[in-house]
Amino acid sequence: MTIDKSLKIKAGAIKMRNVYTRAERITKLKEMERFDEGDKIYGLPKVRVVKISLKKKKKVKKEEDGE
């Protein structure tokens, strides 16, 4: 069975999520040393999601010396 064209995921359609899953939050907290192995997984502190904004590169005009 094939998938309809409207249901396919395109590379440009991937958006930045603003919420981590529990597993992602635990890994971030371990990196910040705020979570130990024996701690409860419920009631975790909030973790800021770092949003990366990509700046478009400026087009550099090549100057040709015609002299």
Secondary structure, 3 states (H helix, E strand, C coil): CCCCHHHCCCHHHCCCCCCCCHHHHHHHHHHCCCCCCCCCCCCCCCCCCCCCCCCCCCCCCCCCCCC
